[in-house]
Amino acid sequence: MGSERSTEMDSGILYFTTILDDMWRGFKKFFLLCFLLMAVCGAVMYMREKTNYTPVYQAYSSFVVETKTAYGYNQSYSDETTAGQLSKTFPYILTSGALSDIVAESLGVDSIPASISAEAIQDTSIFTINVTASDPQIAYDVLQAVIQYYPQVAEYIIGDTQLTLMDESGIPEKPQNPQNFTGAVAKGVAAGAVVSIFLLFVYASTRKTVRREEDLKNYLSIAYLGSVPKSHGKRRKSKKTVLLDGKGNTTVLRESFRTIRTRVTKNAEENGIKSLIVTSAISDEGKQQWQ
């Protein structure tokens, strides 16, 4: 059992490494196509960022909320509570139309061309109104209209309050969401790389290449007599003949040749074969006919 599992594991590792090797060969063969695919994807994402981009400008104002009905030690707590109530009731006041209709009418439009929100900083009496729009001037005009009419509408809900301006943005000069061409191109190139890797994997997986013993049976319908491991000598660029008893050759390499010789001899004797022709993948490897 242990030997069978080890053989299956070795076969799986061999298949995986061979697939990677074939993918690398495919990349070297189609590297221009891969780079072209990544460039096209990068260009598509660039054009998409450029054509679909809509700038968003934000104008804001921060206020200190003061109540006119609380005095003494209770003043600070009342102000904080009122600021929180303002931020909580703001969405209701806005969506109910009580405020939006007044603001739209003051601007001379049918509906507010902006998005409005409000928030209060926790445990403080600071209240902030934010307005976002596709045009900086519109964002600022809507903000000023909200500041002008909001206290009047809110008075009926939380009582008489006073908003003291603490900070404001003025007319926004830069959009809140600047264009990111570099990021868009990077995403496109990454997507092209992923597609290229997938195509290389398909190319490597569908190649009818002999990687394992089963491939010989499936593709060529011939018997498997053995295999020779790749020899990693110190002189990889040397054209000298590799001798089985030479230095640097491992026992595994020598034994693999002996195993093949034994099996070939046995097969030739059993089938009455008198001649053998040895071939190879490239030229000048010493092919010859044995008799």
KENU-730073 format. One line per 5 residues: their letters; for each residue x, y, z of N, C-alpha, C. Coordinates in Angstrom, 1 decimal, padded with zeros to 4 digits. Each point is the difference from the previous one (the first is absolute). Layout:
! KENU-730073
a> X,Y,Z,X,Y,Z,X,Y,Z ~ ...
//
This chain:
! KENU-730073
mgser> 000.8,-001.2,000.0,-000.8,001.2,000.0,000.9,001.3,000.0 ~ 001.0,-000.1,000.9,000.8,001.2,000.0,000.8,000.2,-001.3 ~ 000.4,-001.1,-000.6,000.7,000.2,-001.3,-000.9,000.5,-001.1 ~ -001.3,-000.4,000.0,-001.0,000.4,-001.0,-000.3,001.5,000.2 ~ -000.1,000.4,001.2,-000.3,001.5,000.3,001.2,000.8,-000.4
stemd> 001.2,-000.5,000.3,001.2,000.7,-000.4,000.1,000.2,-001.5 ~ -000.3,-001.1,-000.7,000.0,000.0,-001.5,-001.0,001.0,-000.5 ~ -001.2,000.0,000.6,-001.1,001.0,-000.5,000.4,001.4,000.3 ~ 000.7,000.2,001.2,000.4,001.4,000.3,001.1,000.5,-001.0 ~ 000.9,-000.9,-000.3,001.1,000.3,-000.9,-000.6,000.3,-001.4
sgily> -001.0,-000.8,-000.4,-000.6,000.2,-001.3,-000.7,001.4,000.0 ~ -000.7,000.3,001.1,-000.7,001.3,000.0,001.0,001.2,000.0 ~ 001.1,-000.2,000.7,001.0,001.1,000.0,000.6,000.2,-001.3 ~ 000.3,-001.2,-000.7,000.5,000.1,-001.3,-000.9,000.6,-001.0 ~ -001.3,-000.3,000.1,-001.0,000.6,-000.9,-000.1,001.5,000.2
fttil> 000.0,000.4,001.3,-000.1,001.5,000.3,001.2,000.7,-000.5 ~ 001.2,-000.5,000.3,001.2,000.7,-000.5,000.1,000.0,-001.5 ~ -000.5,-001.0,-000.6,000.0,-000.1,-001.5,-001.0,001.1,-000.6 ~ -001.1,000.1,000.7,-001.0,001.0,-000.4,000.7,001.4,000.1 ~ 000.6,000.3,001.1,000.7,001.3,000.2,001.1,000.2,-001.1
ddmwr> 000.7,-001.1,-000.3,001.0,000.1,-001.0,-000.6,000.3,-001.4 ~ -001.1,-000.6,-000.3,-000.7,000.2,-001.3,-000.6,001.4,000.0 ~ -000.5,000.5,001.1,-000.5,001.4,000.1,001.2,001.0,-000.3 ~ 001.1,-000.3,000.6,001.2,000.9,-000.3,000.4,-000.1,-001.5 ~ 000.0,-001.2,-000.5,000.3,-000.1,-001.5,-001.1,000.8,-000.8
gfkkf> -001.2,-000.2,000.4,-001.1,000.8,-000.7,000.2,001.5,000.1 ~ 000.4,000.4,001.2,000.2,001.5,000.2,001.1,000.5,-000.9 ~ 001.1,-000.8,-000.1,001.1,000.4,-000.9,-000.4,000.0,-001.5 ~ -001.0,-000.9,-000.3,-000.4,-000.1,-001.4,-001.0,001.1,-000.3 ~ -000.9,000.4,001.0,-001.1,000.9,-000.2,000.2,001.3,000.8
fllcf> 001.2,000.3,000.4,000.2,001.1,000.9,-000.5,001.4,-000.5 ~ 000.1,000.1,-001.3,-000.5,001.3,-000.6,-001.5,000.0,000.1 ~ -000.7,-001.1,-000.2,-001.4,000.0,000.1,-000.5,000.3,001.5 ~ 000.8,-000.6,000.9,-000.3,000.3,001.4,000.1,001.4,000.4 ~ 001.1,000.6,-000.5,000.2,001.5,000.3,-001.0,000.8,-000.7
llmav> -000.4,-000.4,-001.2,-001.0,000.7,-000.7,-001.4,000.0,000.7 ~ -000.3,-001.2,000.5,-001.2,-000.2,000.8,000.0,000.9,001.2 ~ 001.1,000.0,000.8,000.1,000.9,001.1,-000.1,001.5,-000.3 ~ 000.6,000.3,-001.1,000.0,001.4,-000.5,-001.5,000.4,-000.4 ~ -000.7,-000.9,-000.7,-001.3,000.3,-000.4,-000.9,000.2,001.3
cgavm> 000.1,-000.9,000.9,-000.8,000.1,001.2,000.3,001.2,000.8 ~ 001.3,000.4,000.1,000.3,001.3,000.6,-000.6,001.2,-000.7 ~ 000.0,000.0,-001.3,-000.5,001.1,-000.8,-001.5,000.0,000.2 ~ -000.7,-001.1,000.0,-001.4,000.0,000.2,-000.4,000.6,001.4 ~ 000.7,-000.4,001.0,-000.3,000.5,001.3,000.3,001.5,000.1
ymrek> 001.1,000.5,-000.7,000.3,001.4,-000.1,-001.2,000.8,-000.6 ~ -000.5,-000.5,-001.1,-001.1,000.7,-000.7,-001.2,-000.1,000.8 ~ -000.2,-001.1,000.7,-001.2,-000.1,000.9,000.0,001.0,001.1 ~ 001.2,000.2,000.6,000.2,000.9,001.1,-000.2,001.5,-000.6 ~ 000.4,000.2,-001.2,-000.1,001.3,-000.6,-001.4,000.4,-000.4
tnytp> -000.7,-001.0,-000.6,-001.3,000.3,-000.5,-001.1,000.0,001.1 ~ 000.1,-000.9,001.0,-001.0,-000.2,001.0,000.2,000.8,001.2 ~ 001.1,000.8,000.0,000.3,000.8,001.2,-001.0,001.2,000.2 ~ -000.5,000.1,001.2,-000.8,001.1,000.4,000.5,000.6,001.3 ~ 000.5,001.3,-000.1,000.6,000.6,001.2,-001.1,000.2,001.0
vyqay> 000.4,-000.1,001.3,-000.9,000.3,001.1,000.7,001.0,000.9 ~ -000.7,001.1,000.2,000.6,001.1,000.9,-000.8,000.0,001.3 ~ 000.7,000.3,001.1,-000.7,000.0,001.3,000.3,001.3,000.6 ~ -001.1,000.6,000.5,000.0,001.3,000.7,-000.5,-000.3,001.4 ~ 000.6,000.5,001.0,-000.5,-000.3,001.4,000.1,001.3,000.9
ssfvv> -000.7,-000.1,001.1,000.0,001.1,001.0,-000.1,-000.7,001.3 ~ 000.8,000.4,001.0,-000.1,-000.5,001.4,-000.5,001.1,000.9 ~ -000.9,-000.3,000.9,-000.6,000.9,000.9,000.1,-000.4,001.4 ~ 000.0,000.9,000.9,-000.2,-000.3,001.4,-001.4,000.3,000.4 ~ -000.7,-001.0,000.5,-001.4,000.1,000.2,-000.3,000.6,001.5
etkta> -000.8,000.9,000.1,-000.4,000.6,001.3,-001.5,000.1,000.1 ~ -000.5,-000.4,001.1,-001.4,000.0,000.3,-000.3,001.3,000.8 ~ -001.2,000.6,-000.3,-000.3,001.3,000.6,-000.9,-000.2,001.2 ~ -000.3,-001.2,000.4,-000.9,-000.3,001.1,000.7,-000.5,001.2 ~ 001.3,-000.4,-000.1,000.8,-000.6,001.1,001.0,001.0,000.6
ygynq> 000.2,-000.1,001.3,000.9,000.9,000.6,000.8,-000.7,001.1 ~ 001.1,000.6,000.4,000.8,-000.5,001.1,000.7,-001.3,-000.4 ~ 000.2,-000.9,001.0,000.7,-001.2,-000.1,-000.6,-000.9,-001.1 ~ -001.3,000.2,-000.3,-000.7,-000.9,-000.9,000.2,000.4,-001.5 ~ 000.7,001.1,-000.2,000.1,000.6,-001.3,000.8,-001.0,-000.9
sysde> 001.2,-000.4,000.4,000.9,-000.8,-000.8,-000.7,-001.4,-000.4 ~ -000.6,-000.6,001.0,-000.7,-001.3,-000.3,-001.1,000.2,-001.0 ~ -000.7,001.1,000.2,-001.2,000.3,-000.9,000.5,000.3,-001.4 ~ 001.1,000.7,-000.1,000.6,000.2,-001.4,000.4,-001.3,-000.7 ~ 000.7,-000.9,000.8,000.4,-001.2,-000.6,-001.2,-000.9,-000.4
ttagq> -001.0,000.0,000.8,-001.2,-000.7,-000.3,-000.7,000.5,-001.2 ~ -000.1,001.3,-000.1,-000.6,000.7,-001.1,000.7,-000.3,-001.3 ~ 001.4,000.0,000.0,000.8,-000.3,-001.2,-000.3,-001.4,-000.5 ~ -000.1,-001.0,001.0,-000.3,-001.3,-000.4,-001.4,-000.1,-000.6 ~ -001.0,000.7,000.6,-001.3,000.0,-000.5,-000.1,000.6,-001.4
lsktf> 000.8,001.0,-000.3,000.0,000.6,-001.3,000.5,-001.0,-001.1 ~ 001.0,-000.7,000.4,000.6,-001.0,-001.0,-001.0,-001.1,-000.2 ~ -000.8,-000.4,001.0,-000.9,-001.1,-000.1,-001.3,000.4,-000.7 ~ -000.4,001.2,000.2,-001.3,000.4,-000.6,000.3,000.6,-001.4 ~ 001.2,000.2,-000.4,000.3,000.7,-001.3,-000.5,-000.9,-001.2
pyilt> 000.3,-001.3,000.0,-000.5,-000.8,-001.1,-001.5,000.0,-000.1 ~ -000.7,000.0,001.1,-001.4,000.0,000.0,-000.5,001.4,-000.6 ~ 000.6,001.0,000.5,-000.4,001.4,-000.5,000.2,000.1,-001.5 ~ 001.1,-000.5,-000.4,000.4,000.1,-001.4,-000.9,-000.8,-000.9 ~ -000.2,-001.3,000.3,-000.8,-000.9,-000.8,-001.5,000.4,000.1
sgals> -000.5,000.6,001.0,-001.4,000.3,000.2,-000.4,001.2,-001.0 ~ 001.0,000.7,-000.5,-000.3,001.1,-000.9,-000.1,001.3,000.7 ~ 000.0,000.0,001.3,-000.2,001.3,000.7,001.2,000.9,-000.3 ~ 001.2,-000.6,-000.1,001.2,000.8,-000.3,000.3,000.1,-001.5 ~ -000.1,-001.2,-000.6,000.5,-000.1,-001.4,-000.9,000.9,-000.9
divae> -001.3,000.1,000.2,-000.8,000.9,-000.8,000.4,001.5,000.1 ~ 000.3,000.4,001.2,000.4,001.4,000.3,001.3,000.2,-000.7 ~ 001.0,-000.9,000.1,001.3,000.2,-000.6,-000.1,000.0,-001.5 ~ -000.8,-000.9,-000.6,-000.1,000.0,-001.4,-000.7,001.2,-000.5 ~ -001.0,000.5,000.7,-000.6,001.3,-000.4,000.9,001.2,000.0
slgvd> 000.8,000.0,001.1,000.9,001.1,000.1,001.1,000.0,-001.1 ~ 000.3,-001.2,-000.5,001.0,-000.1,-001.1,-000.6,000.1,-001.4 ~ -001.4,000.0,-000.1,-000.6,000.1,-001.2,000.0,-001.3,-000.8 ~ 000.0,-001.1,000.7,000.0,-001.3,-000.7,-001.1,-000.9,000.5 ~ -000.4,-001.0,-000.7,-001.1,-000.9,000.4,000.5,-001.0,001.1
sipas> 001.2,-000.4,000.0,000.6,-000.9,001.0,001.4,000.3,000.3 ~ 000.5,-000.3,001.2,001.3,000.3,000.4,001.0,-000.8,-000.8 ~ 000.9,000.6,-000.8,001.0,-000.7,-000.8,001.2,-000.4,000.8 ~ -000.1,-000.5,001.2,001.1,-000.4,000.8,-000.4,-001.0,001.1 ~ 000.9,-000.5,000.6,-000.2,-001.0,001.1,000.4,000.7,001.3
isaea> -000.9,000.0,001.0,000.2,000.7,001.3,000.0,-001.0,001.1 ~ 000.9,000.2,001.0,000.1,-000.8,001.2,000.4,000.9,001.1 ~ -000.2,-000.6,001.2,000.4,000.8,001.2,000.5,-001.0,001.1 ~ 000.9,000.4,000.8,000.5,-000.8,001.1,000.4,000.9,001.2 ~ 000.0,-000.6,001.1,000.5,000.6,001.2,001.1,-000.7,000.6
iqdts> 001.1,000.7,000.5,001.1,-000.7,000.6,-000.4,-000.4,001.4 ~ 000.2,-001.3,000.3,-000.4,-000.5,001.3,000.6,000.7,001.2 ~ -000.9,000.2,001.0,000.4,000.7,001.2,000.4,001.4,-000.2 ~ -000.4,000.6,-001.0,000.3,001.5,-000.3,-001.3,000.6,-000.4 ~ 000.0,001.3,-000.1,-001.1,000.8,-000.6,000.3,000.5,-001.4
iftin> 000.9,-000.8,-000.7,000.4,000.4,-001.4,-000.9,-000.7,-000.9 ~ -000.6,000.7,-001.0,-000.9,-000.6,-001.0,000.5,000.4,-001.3 ~ 000.1,-001.0,-001.0,000.5,000.3,-001.3,-001.0,-000.4,-001.1 ~ -000.1,000.9,-001.0,-000.9,-000.3,-001.1,000.9,-000.2,-001.3 ~ -000.2,-001.1,-000.7,000.8,-000.3,-001.2,-000.9,000.0,-001.2
vtasd> 000.5,000.6,-001.1,-000.8,000.0,-001.3,001.0,-000.4,-001.1 ~ -000.4,-001.0,-000.7,000.8,-000.5,-001.2,-000.8,000.2,-001.3 ~ 000.7,000.4,-001.0,-000.6,000.2,-001.3,001.0,-000.1,-001.1 ~ -000.4,-000.1,-001.2,000.9,-000.1,-001.1,000.6,001.3,-000.5 ~ -000.5,001.1,000.6,000.5,001.4,-000.3,000.4,000.6,001.3
pqiay> 001.2,000.6,000.1,000.4,000.6,001.3,-000.9,001.2,000.4 ~ -000.5,000.8,-001.0,-000.8,001.2,000.4,-001.4,-000.5,000.5 ~ -000.5,-001.0,-000.7,-001.3,-000.5,000.5,000.1,-000.6,001.4 ~ 001.1,-000.7,000.3,000.2,-000.5,001.3,000.0,001.1,001.1 ~ 000.7,001.0,-000.3,000.1,001.1,000.9,-001.3,000.8,000.2
dvlqa> -000.8,000.2,-001.2,-001.2,000.7,000.1,-001.1,-000.8,000.8 ~ 000.0,-001.3,-000.2,-000.9,-000.8,000.7,000.3,000.0,001.5 ~ 001.3,000.0,000.3,000.4,000.0,001.4,-000.5,001.3,000.7 ~ 000.2,001.2,-000.7,-000.4,001.2,000.6,-001.5,000.1,000.2 ~ -000.8,-000.6,-001.0,-001.4,000.0,000.2,-000.5,-000.9,001.1
viqyy> 000.7,-001.1,000.2,-000.3,-000.9,001.2,000.3,000.7,001.3 ~ 001.1,000.7,000.0,000.4,000.7,001.3,-001.0,001.1,000.3 ~ -000.6,000.6,-001.0,-000.9,001.1,000.2,-001.4,-000.5,000.5 ~ -000.4,-001.1,-000.6,-001.4,-000.4,000.3,-000.1,-001.2,001.0 ~ 001.0,-000.7,000.2,-000.1,-001.1,000.9,-000.4,000.3,001.4
pqvae> 000.6,001.0,000.7,-000.4,000.3,001.4,-001.5,000.3,000.1 ~ -000.5,000.7,-001.0,-001.5,000.3,000.0,-000.8,-001.2,000.0 ~ 000.3,-001.0,-000.8,-000.7,-001.2,-000.1,000.2,-000.9,001.3 ~ 001.2,000.0,000.5,000.3,-000.9,001.1,-000.6,000.6,001.3 ~ -000.3,001.3,000.0,-000.6,000.6,001.2,-001.3,-000.6,000.5
yiigd> -000.7,-000.5,-001.0,-001.3,-000.6,000.4,000.1,-001.4,000.6 ~ 001.2,-000.6,-000.1,000.3,-001.3,000.4,000.8,-000.1,001.3 ~ 001.1,000.8,000.1,000.8,000.0,001.2,000.1,001.3,000.7 ~ -000.8,001.0,-000.4,000.0,001.2,000.7,001.0,001.1,-000.6 ~ 000.1,001.1,000.7,000.8,001.1,-000.5,001.4,-000.3,000.2
tqltl> 000.8,000.1,-001.1,001.5,-000.3,000.1,000.7,001.1,-000.8 ~ 001.3,000.1,000.3,000.9,001.0,-000.7,001.2,-000.8,-000.5 ~ 000.3,000.2,-001.3,001.1,-000.6,-000.6,001.1,001.0,-000.2 ~ 001.2,-000.2,000.7,001.1,000.9,-000.1,001.0,-000.6,-000.9 ~ 000.3,000.7,-001.2,000.9,-000.6,-001.0,001.4,-000.1,000.6
mdesg> 000.6,-001.2,-000.1,001.3,-000.2,000.5,001.0,-000.2,-001.2 ~ -000.4,-000.7,-001.0,000.9,-000.3,-001.2,-000.8,-000.3,-001.2 ~ 000.5,000.4,-001.2,-000.7,-000.4,-001.2,001.0,-000.2,-001.1 ~ -000.4,-000.7,-001.1,000.9,-000.3,-001.0,000.1,001.1,-001.1 ~ -001.0,000.8,-000.1,-000.1,000.9,-001.1,-000.4,-000.7,-001.3
ipekp> 000.3,000.6,-001.1,-000.3,-000.7,-001.3,001.1,-001.0,-000.2 ~ -000.3,-001.3,-000.1,001.0,-001.1,-000.2,000.8,000.3,-001.2 ~ 001.3,-000.2,000.1,000.9,000.2,-001.1,000.4,-001.3,-000.7 ~ 000.0,-001.1,000.8,000.4,-001.3,-000.6,-001.1,-001.0,000.3 ~ -000.2,-000.9,-000.9,-001.0,-001.0,000.2,000.4,-001.0,001.1
qnpqn> -001.1,-000.5,000.6,000.3,-001.0,001.1,000.5,-001.3,-000.5 ~ -000.2,-000.3,-001.2,000.4,-001.3,-000.7,000.8,000.3,-001.2 ~ 001.3,000.4,000.2,000.9,000.3,-001.2,000.1,-001.3,-000.8 ~ 000.2,000.3,-001.3,000.2,-001.1,-001.0,001.3,-000.8,000.4 ~ -000.1,-001.3,-000.1,001.2,-000.8,000.3,000.3,-000.9,-001.2
ftgav> 000.7,000.7,-001.0,000.3,-000.7,-001.3,001.1,-001.1,000.3 ~ 000.9,000.2,000.9,001.0,-001.0,000.3,-000.6,-001.2,000.6 ~ -000.9,000.1,000.9,-000.7,-001.1,000.6,-000.8,-000.8,-001.0 ~ -000.7,000.8,-000.9,-000.8,-000.7,-001.0,000.8,-000.8,-001.0 ~ 001.1,000.6,-000.4,000.9,-000.8,-000.9,000.6,-001.2,000.7
akgva> 000.4,000.2,001.2,000.5,-001.2,000.8,-001.0,-001.1,000.1 ~ -001.2,000.3,000.3,-001.1,-001.0,000.0,-000.1,-000.7,-001.3 ~ 000.0,000.8,-001.1,-000.1,-000.6,-001.3,001.1,-000.9,-000.4 ~ 001.2,000.4,000.4,001.2,-000.8,-000.3,-000.1,-001.3,000.8 ~ -000.4,000.1,001.3,-000.1,-001.1,000.8,-001.1,-001.0,-000.5
agavv> -001.1,000.5,-000.5,-001.0,-000.8,-000.6,000.5,-000.7,-001.3 ~ 000.8,000.7,-000.8,000.6,-000.6,-001.2,000.9,-001.1,000.4 ~ 000.8,000.2,001.1,000.9,-001.0,000.4,-000.7,-001.2,000.5 ~ -001.1,000.1,000.7,-000.8,-001.1,000.4,-000.5,-000.8,-001.2 ~ -000.6,000.7,-000.9,-000.5,-000.6,-001.2,001.1,-000.7,-000.8
sifll> 001.2,000.6,-000.1,001.1,-000.6,-000.7,000.5,-001.3,000.7 ~ 000.0,000.0,001.4,000.4,-001.2,000.7,-001.0,-001.1,-000.2 ~ -001.3,000.4,000.0,-001.0,-001.0,-000.3,000.1,-000.6,-001.4 ~ 000.3,000.8,-001.0,000.1,-000.5,-001.4,001.3,-000.9,-000.1 ~ 001.0,000.4,000.7,001.3,-000.8,000.0,-000.3,-001.4,000.7
fvyas> -000.8,000.0,001.0,-000.3,-001.2,000.7,-000.8,-000.9,-000.9 ~ -001.0,000.6,-000.7,-000.8,-000.8,-001.0,000.9,-000.5,-001.1 ~ 000.9,000.8,-000.5,001.0,-000.4,-001.0,000.8,-001.2,000.5 ~ 000.5,000.1,001.2,000.9,-001.0,000.5,-000.8,-001.3,000.3 ~ -001.2,000.1,000.5,-000.8,-001.1,000.3,-000.5,-000.8,-001.2
trktv> -000.2,000.7,-001.1,-000.5,-000.7,-001.2,001.1,-000.4,-001.0 ~ 001.2,000.2,000.4,001.1,-000.5,-000.9,000.1,-001.5,000.1 ~ 000.1,-000.6,-001.1,000.2,-001.5,000.0,001.5,-000.3,000.2 ~ 000.5,000.3,001.2,001.4,-000.2,000.3,000.1,-001.2,001.0 ~ 001.0,-000.8,-000.3,000.3,-001.2,000.9,000.6,000.5,001.3
rreed> -000.8,-000.1,001.1,000.5,000.4,001.3,000.2,-001.1,001.0 ~ -000.9,-001.0,-000.2,000.0,-001.1,000.9,-000.2,-001.3,-000.8 ~ 000.1,-001.1,000.8,-000.1,-001.3,-000.6,-001.4,-000.2,-000.7 ~ -001.0,000.6,000.6,-001.4,-000.1,-000.6,-000.1,000.7,-001.3 ~ 000.8,001.0,-000.2,-000.1,000.8,-001.3,000.5,-000.8,-001.2
lknyl> 001.0,-000.9,000.3,000.5,-000.9,-001.1,-001.1,-000.9,-000.5 ~ -000.7,-000.5,001.0,-001.1,-001.0,-000.3,-001.1,000.7,-000.7 ~ -000.4,001.3,000.5,-001.1,000.7,-000.6,000.3,000.6,-001.4 ~ 001.2,000.5,-000.2,000.3,000.7,-001.2,000.6,-000.9,-001.1 ~ 000.9,-000.9,000.5,000.7,-000.8,-001.0,-000.3,-001.5,000.0
siayl> -000.7,-000.4,001.0,-000.4,-001.4,000.2,001.2,-000.9,-000.1 ~ 001.1,000.3,000.7,001.2,-000.8,000.0,000.4,-000.3,001.5 ~ 000.8,-001.0,000.2,000.4,-000.4,001.3,001.0,001.0,000.6 ~ 000.0,000.1,001.3,000.9,000.9,000.7,001.1,-000.9,000.6 ~ 001.2,000.3,-000.4,001.2,-000.8,000.5,000.8,000.7,001.0
gsvpk> -000.1,001.3,000.2,000.7,000.7,001.0,000.3,001.5,-000.4 ~ 000.6,000.7,000.9,000.3,001.4,-000.3,001.3,000.4,000.6 ~ 000.6,001.0,-000.5,001.3,000.5,000.5,-000.2,001.4,000.6 ~ 000.4,000.2,001.2,-000.1,001.3,000.7,001.0,001.0,-000.7 ~ -000.4,001.3,000.1,000.8,001.0,-000.6,001.3,000.2,000.8
shgkr> 001.1,000.0,-000.7,001.3,000.1,000.6,000.4,001.5,000.2 ~ 000.4,000.4,001.2,000.4,001.3,000.3,001.5,000.1,000.2 ~ 000.8,000.0,-001.1,001.4,000.0,000.2,000.5,001.4,000.2 ~ 001.3,000.2,000.4,000.5,001.3,000.3,000.3,000.8,-001.3 ~ 000.2,-000.7,-001.1,000.2,000.7,-001.3,-001.2,-000.2,-000.8
rkskk> -001.0,000.8,000.2,-001.2,-000.1,-000.7,000.1,000.4,-001.5 ~ 000.9,000.9,-000.3,000.2,000.5,-001.3,001.1,-000.8,-000.8 ~ 000.5,-001.0,000.7,001.1,-000.8,-000.7,-000.7,-001.0,-001.0 ~ 000.7,-000.2,-001.1,-000.5,-000.9,-001.0,000.7,-001.4,000.1 ~ 000.7,-000.2,001.1,000.7,-001.3,000.1,-001.0,-001.1,000.3
tvlld> 000.3,-001.2,-000.4,-000.8,-001.2,000.2,-000.2,-000.3,001.5 ~ -001.2,-000.3,000.4,-000.3,-000.3,001.4,000.2,-001.5,000.1 ~ 000.9,-000.4,000.8,000.3,-001.4,000.2,-000.7,-000.5,001.3 ~ -000.4,-001.3,000.0,-000.8,-000.5,001.1,000.9,-000.1,001.3 ~ 001.3,-000.3,-000.3,000.9,-000.1,001.1,000.8,001.2,000.3
gkgnt> -000.4,001.1,-000.6,000.7,001.3,000.2,-000.3,000.6,001.3 ~ 000.8,001.0,000.4,-000.2,000.7,001.2,-001.2,000.9,000.0 ~ -000.7,000.0,001.1,-001.2,000.8,000.1,-001.3,-000.7,-000.3 ~ 000.1,-001.1,-000.6,-001.2,-000.8,-000.3,-000.4,-000.8,001.2 ~ -001.3,000.1,000.4,-000.5,-000.7,001.2,-000.3,-001.4,-000.3
tvlre> -000.1,-000.7,001.1,-000.4,-001.5,-000.1,-001.3,-000.2,-000.7 ~ -001.0,000.9,000.3,-001.3,000.0,-000.6,000.1,000.0,-001.5 ~ 000.9,000.9,-000.5,000.1,000.1,-001.5,000.6,-001.3,-000.6 ~ 001.0,-000.6,000.7,000.6,-001.2,-000.5,-001.0,-001.2,000.1 ~ -000.7,-000.1,001.1,-001.0,-001.1,000.1,-001.1,000.1,-000.9
sfrti> -000.4,001.3,-000.4,-001.1,000.1,-000.9,000.4,-000.5,-001.4 ~ 001.2,000.2,-000.4,000.5,-000.6,-001.3,000.1,-001.5,000.1 ~ 000.4,-000.5,001.1,000.1,-001.5,000.1,-001.3,-000.6,000.0 ~ -001.0,000.6,000.6,-001.4,-000.5,000.1,-000.6,000.0,-001.5 ~ 000.2,001.1,-000.7,-000.4,000.0,-001.4,000.6,-001.1,-000.8
rtrvt> 001.4,-000.1,000.2,000.7,-001.0,-000.8,-000.5,-001.4,000.3 ~ -000.3,-000.3,001.2,-000.5,-001.4,000.4,-001.4,-000.2,-000.6 ~ -000.8,001.0,000.1,-001.4,-000.2,-000.5,000.0,-000.1,-001.6 ~ 000.8,000.8,-000.6,000.1,000.0,-001.5,000.5,-001.4,-000.4 ~ 001.1,-000.5,000.6,000.6,-001.3,-000.3,-001.1,-001.1,000.1
knaee> -000.7,000.1,001.2,-001.0,-001.1,000.2,-001.1,000.1,-001.0 ~ -000.5,001.2,-000.3,-001.0,000.2,-001.0,000.4,-000.5,-001.4 ~ 001.3,000.3,-000.3,000.5,-000.4,-001.3,000.0,-001.5,-000.1 ~ 000.5,-000.7,001.0,000.1,-001.4,000.0,-001.4,-000.7,-000.1 ~ -001.0,000.6,000.8,-001.3,-000.6,000.0,-000.7,000.1,-001.3
ngiks> 000.3,001.1,-000.7,-000.7,000.3,-001.3,000.8,-000.3,-001.2 ~ 001.2,-000.5,000.2,000.9,-000.4,-001.2,000.5,001.2,-000.7 ~ 000.2,001.1,000.6,000.5,001.2,-000.6,001.5,-000.1,-000.2 ~ 000.5,000.3,-001.2,001.4,-000.1,-000.3,000.7,001.3,-000.1 ~ -000.8,001.1,-000.3,000.6,001.3,-000.2,-000.8,001.1,000.8
livts> 000.8,001.0,000.5,-000.6,001.1,000.7,000.5,001.3,-000.6 ~ -000.9,001.0,-000.1,000.3,001.3,-000.5,-000.2,001.0,001.2 ~ 001.0,000.7,000.3,000.0,001.0,001.1,-000.1,001.4,-000.6 ~ -000.9,000.8,000.5,-000.2,001.4,-000.5,000.0,000.9,001.1 ~ -000.2,001.3,-000.3,000.0,001.0,001.1,-000.8,001.2,-000.5
aisde> 000.0,001.0,000.9,-000.8,001.2,-000.4,000.8,001.1,-000.8 ~ 001.3,000.0,000.1,000.8,000.9,-000.7,001.1,-000.7,-000.7 ~ 000.7,000.7,-000.8,001.1,-000.6,-000.8,001.3,-000.1,000.8 ~ 000.9,-000.8,-000.6,001.4,-000.1,000.6,000.0,-000.6,001.4 ~ -000.9,-001.0,000.2,-000.1,-000.6,001.3,000.5,-001.5,-000.1
gkqqw> 000.6,-000.4,-001.1,000.6,-001.3,-000.1,-001.0,-001.1,-000.3 ~ -001.0,000.3,-000.8,-001.0,-001.0,-000.4,000.7,-001.0,-000.9 ~ -000.4,-001.3,000.2,000.6,-001.0,-000.9,-000.9,-001.2,000.1 ~ 000.3,-001.0,-001.0,-000.7,-001.2,000.0,000.8,-001.2,000.6 ~ -000.7,-000.7,000.9,000.7,-001.1,000.7,-000.5,-001.3,-000.6
q> 000.9,-000.9,-000.3,-000.4,-001.4,-000.5,000.7,-001.1,000.8
//
